[in-house]
Amino acid sequence: MNPLAVLEHHRAWRLALLALLAVISFLALTPAPPSSIDSGWDKLNHLGAFAALALAAAFSAADSPRHAGRSALALLAYGGLIELLQSRMPPRQGEWADLLADAVGILLGLGLAAVLRHLAKPTA
């Protein structure tokens, strides 16, 4: 059995995506997130969170460029919403650089998904 076959379990990936959205929303919108899960650099936190979201989103449905594009736009809008909400929640603050880190994370997550899908394809 191909160990990468787990990539095709769309329902599990959708559940993982929902769980990630819940956890990331809590961490992004709580006044003081736990320091134990902080990388020490805010932009790396954003990059990692959005790479994980994009990876889960990519595998939550069948492979298609349209799905990847919609997922990227939806996740970027989610990142923008977080920044907007944070700008209205002292002591948090919204930052354009955070949204840029989100976008880089989304690209990395979708890129990793493309590589994993390529590796999972059976060879002829």
Phi, psi and omega in degrees: 000138179287122181296341179273003179297338179299340181295339183266006178274078189301321181297317179297320179293324177295319177296319178297319179298314179297319179296316178298317178300318180295313182294314182294321177299315178299311183296323182285332188250358176279143182301324182220089179295155181299132181286344183293340179248015180272132179286346184099346177226115185307319183294325177292324175301314180297312181302311181296317180297315184282335172294317178296317178299315182294320178298313179296319179296320181298321182267002180281353179212172179299154181295121173200141178300326180297316179297317180298317179296315178297318179298315180299314180295318180296318180291323177294321176296320177299316177298319177296320178297318178301313181297320178298314179295319180296329181292345180249013184232082177302142005273005180289162175209142177278144181221138175298325180296327177294319179295323176296317177297323176300314182297318178296318177299319178299314179297318178296316180297316179292324177296316177298319178299318179296318179296314180296320177297319179297317180293331182280344181293136178293142178274145183272000000 
